[in-house]
Structures are given as C-alpha cells and as structure tokens.
Amino acid sequence: MMMIKILIMILTLKGTLMAIEEPKYTLIEKNDTFEIREYAPYVVAQTKVTGTFDEMGKQAFSILFKYISGENKQRSKIKMTAPVIQESSVREGEKISMTAPVIQEMNKNDKKSATYSFVMPETFKLDTLPLPLNKRITLKEIPARTVAALQYSGSWSEKKYKQNEAILFKALDTLGIT
C-alpha cells in the first residue's frame, strides 16, 4: 500500500488565483476525483489555534495575514500564494507577498485545535524570512512529500470540508491507498 499525506485544496476564487504563486509539484497521477502530487520542499509560517472550525479559521488567518502584511521584525510584506490547503492528520516588518496554500492540520488528539500554515513564496528560504513579531507564529521548512489532493470550489465550511474529505478518503480506500 502507498503511504501519502492527504490534502484537500480549496479554490474559492479560481479565476483570481491563477496569477498567484503555488508551491512547485510534479503530477504523479490524476483521476476524476483527486490527484497524486509530489511536492518539492517549501517553507511555511504557521500558528496553532483553538475553537470551533469557523473560529479557528478566522483566528489563524488574521494572525498569519498580519505577518505577511508587515507585522514582522523587518516590517516586510510577503506575497500571498495559492491555493488554500486544509491538511488533516486525523487519518494517519518587511512585507511579504501573500502565498498559498493555507494549510489546516487538525491535531489528532485535540479536535478543538488546529495548526494553520501559509506557504511562503519560493524566493524565501527558512533563514531569509522576516522574523515574526507574534510569538504564536513559527517558521518551518516542509520536506518534499507525496500527497493526494482534492480540489473544490465554494465556501469554506466545516460541512463542505467533511463532505470533500469523505469523498477523498473513499476514493483512496477504493484504490488501496492509505
């Protein structure tokens, strides 16, 4: 059986996002439901938040958006990237341009907390990113990895997330991928 990370990609502004930077990946396989992708290493700014699904999303986005909007030691802006990614682990100063994806990782043992991440533009490495002023933000390099990605458009809601997560897990189970 193939072991992969599960990602659900949310494209709420599909037309607008086409010009926004995305992390580099190689398409390994594509079917009607999902894609298997091999992502190159990338750097994220992340924060852990607690609350309801909606509260966590709003809280994390606010914290991370302030960082890329210049609330960092260098007062630098960072470009936003796309798409928004919600990553579930339940199953096994200088202004920086906003980037995507935004990653939400639900903590295995604490369903009321999650870690959200903004992917930083490719031009930044871990040691070149502006240091955050907010102690709740950590900077981290994500190693190369293989993921199953499901894209959908529409609103960001817990109901829609769970529906699409179930679709992805069912498709992966059918193919014997865990």
Backbone torsions as a table, in degrees:
resi	resn	phi	psi	omega
1	MET	NA	142.2	179.5
2	MET	-84.2	132.7	176.8
3	MET	-101.0	124.7	179.8
4	ILE	-142.2	158.7	172.0
5	LYS	-79.3	151.6	179.3
6	ILE	-107.3	126.6	176.2
7	LEU	-125.8	139.9	170.9
8	ILE	-116.0	120.7	-176.1
9	MET	-100.5	132.2	-177.2
10	ILE	-113.2	116.8	178.6
11	LEU	-111.4	88.9	-176.8
12	THR	-83.7	-24.4	-179.9
13	LEU	-125.8	58.3	-170.0
14	LYS	-48.2	-49.6	-178.9
15	GLY	-63.2	-41.5	-178.4
16	THR	-69.8	-34.6	-174.0
17	LEU	-74.9	-14.6	-175.6
18	MET	-57.6	-30.2	-178.3
19	ALA	-90.5	-2.6	-177.3
20	ILE	-91.8	139.4	-178.3
21	GLU	-62.3	141.9	175.3
22	GLU	-123.2	155.1	175.2
23	PRO	-62.9	148.1	-179.0
24	LYS	-74.6	136.5	175.1
25	TYR	-149.5	160.4	174.0
26	THR	-109.7	129.6	178.1
27	LEU	-76.6	118.7	-178.6
28	ILE	-92.0	-43.1	-177.8
29	GLU	-154.4	147.2	177.7
30	LYS	-139.7	135.1	172.7
31	ASN	-134.8	-170.3	-176.4
32	ASP	-66.2	-21.9	-174.5
33	THR	-103.0	-44.3	-172.2
34	PHE	-148.5	174.1	175.2
35	GLU	-123.1	146.2	169.2
36	ILE	-100.6	123.5	-175.8
37	ARG	-125.9	144.5	172.5
38	GLU	-107.7	108.8	-179.5
39	TYR	-88.9	139.5	171.0
40	ALA	-73.7	162.3	176.8
41	PRO	-59.0	148.0	176.6
42	TYR	-150.2	167.7	-176.2
43	VAL	-112.4	141.6	179.5
44	VAL	-128.0	156.5	164.7
45	ALA	-108.3	129.8	-175.3
46	GLN	-136.6	159.2	177.8
47	THR	-146.4	146.5	176.2
48	LYS	-100.7	132.5	-179.5
49	VAL	-131.6	161.8	177.3
50	THR	-127.8	157.2	178.5
51	GLY	136.5	-162.9	175.6
52	THR	-76.0	169.1	179.4
53	PHE	-52.0	-51.7	-178.0
54	ASP	-66.7	-41.9	180.0
55	GLU	-62.2	-42.3	-178.7
56	MET	-62.9	-44.2	-179.8
57	GLY	-60.6	-46.8	-179.5
58	LYS	-65.0	-44.3	-178.1
59	GLN	-63.9	-48.3	-178.2
60	ALA	-65.2	-43.2	-179.5
61	PHE	-60.1	-43.4	-179.8
62	SER	-60.8	-46.3	-179.4
63	ILE	-61.3	-49.9	-175.8
64	LEU	-72.5	-35.8	179.8
65	PHE	-65.5	-38.3	177.2
66	LYS	-61.2	-39.6	178.8
67	TYR	-60.1	-50.1	-177.5
68	ILE	-74.6	-14.0	178.2
69	SER	-89.7	4.6	175.1
70	GLY	117.2	0.1	177.1
71	GLU	-83.6	69.6	179.7
72	ASN	-147.4	168.5	-173.4
73	LYS	-60.4	-32.3	-179.7
74	GLN	-89.2	-4.7	-176.4
75	ARG	54.5	38.2	-178.5
76	SER	-97.4	146.5	173.7
77	LYS	-93.1	144.0	179.1
78	ILE	-121.2	134.9	-179.9
79	LYS	-65.5	146.0	175.2
80	MET	-80.4	139.7	175.3
81	THR	-111.2	175.4	-179.0
82	ALA	-140.3	167.6	-8.3
83	PRO	-80.8	-177.6	173.0
84	VAL	-83.1	131.0	180.0
85	ILE	-120.7	134.0	174.0
86	GLN	-112.5	117.9	-175.3
87	GLU	-109.7	119.9	-179.4
88	SER	-101.5	129.5	176.0
89	SER	-105.0	9.9	-178.3
90	VAL	-62.3	-35.3	-179.6
91	ARG	-91.7	107.5	-178.8
92	GLU	35.8	NA	NA
93	GLY	NA	-114.5	171.3
94	GLU	-66.7	127.2	-179.3
95	LYS	-79.1	134.6	-175.4
96	ILE	-114.6	131.9	179.8
97	SER	-60.2	139.8	-178.5
98	MET	-69.8	135.7	-179.1
99	THR	-122.1	171.4	174.3
100	ALA	-138.2	156.2	17.9
101	PRO	-85.5	165.8	165.1
102	VAL	-99.4	128.9	-174.8
103	ILE	-113.0	131.8	173.6
104	GLN	-115.2	122.8	178.2
105	GLU	-116.7	113.5	179.0
106	MET	-75.7	131.3	-179.5
107	ASN	-74.2	133.3	-173.2
108	LYS	-56.1	-44.7	-172.9
109	ASN	-100.8	4.4	-176.5
110	ASP	-143.1	91.2	-174.8
111	LYS	-71.9	-3.2	179.3
112	LYS	-103.9	12.0	176.2
113	SER	-136.4	156.0	-179.7
114	ALA	-153.0	155.3	174.8
115	THR	-108.6	124.2	178.4
116	TYR	-107.8	144.8	179.4
117	SER	-135.8	140.6	167.6
118	PHE	-102.8	128.6	175.1
119	VAL	-76.6	133.3	-179.4
120	MET	-86.1	152.8	178.2
121	PRO	-56.9	151.4	-176.8
122	GLU	-58.2	-25.1	-178.6
123	THR	-67.1	-17.3	-179.1
124	PHE	-97.8	142.4	169.7
125	LYS	-114.3	167.9	-177.2
126	LEU	-54.2	-40.6	-177.0
127	ASP	-84.1	-2.5	179.0
128	THR	-110.3	-5.3	177.9
129	LEU	-72.2	144.0	173.9
130	PRO	-61.8	140.4	179.5
131	LEU	-73.7	134.5	180.0
132	PRO	-69.9	146.7	172.9
133	LEU	-83.5	-32.4	-179.6
134	ASN	-79.8	119.8	-178.0
135	LYS	-67.1	-11.2	178.6
136	ARG	-80.4	-8.8	-179.1
137	ILE	-99.4	131.2	173.0
138	THR	-120.2	150.1	177.2
139	LEU	-106.2	136.9	-172.8
140	LYS	-148.7	142.3	173.2
141	GLU	-94.2	128.2	177.7
142	ILE	-96.8	123.5	-179.1
143	PRO	-70.7	165.7	175.4
144	ALA	-54.3	143.3	-179.0
145	ARG	-159.4	158.4	177.2
146	THR	-102.2	133.7	-177.3
147	VAL	-134.8	156.3	167.9
148	ALA	-100.4	125.8	-176.0
149	ALA	-120.1	130.0	175.7
150	LEU	-115.7	124.3	179.0
151	GLN	-103.7	138.9	172.6
152	TYR	-151.2	159.4	179.8
153	SER	-114.9	166.3	178.9
154	GLY	120.8	-162.5	-174.7
155	SER	-73.5	160.3	176.6
156	TRP	-98.6	99.8	179.7
157	SER	-139.4	156.6	179.1
158	GLU	-62.7	-40.7	-179.7
159	LYS	-60.6	-48.1	-178.8
160	LYS	-67.0	-39.0	176.9
161	TYR	-58.9	-50.3	-177.8
162	LYS	-64.0	-37.6	177.4
163	GLN	-61.2	-47.0	-178.3
164	ASN	-72.5	-33.0	174.8
165	GLU	-62.0	-44.4	179.0
166	ALA	-62.6	-41.0	177.7
167	ILE	-60.6	-45.9	-179.1
168	LEU	-64.8	-47.9	-179.3
169	PHE	-61.4	-40.3	179.0
170	LYS	-63.3	-44.6	179.5
171	ALA	-63.1	-41.2	179.1
172	LEU	-67.4	-42.9	178.3
173	ASP	-60.3	-41.9	179.5
174	THR	-57.7	-35.8	-179.3
175	LEU	-91.7	0.6	179.8
176	GLY	74.2	25.0	179.2
177	ILE	-100.9	129.3	178.4
178	THR	-124.0	NA	NA
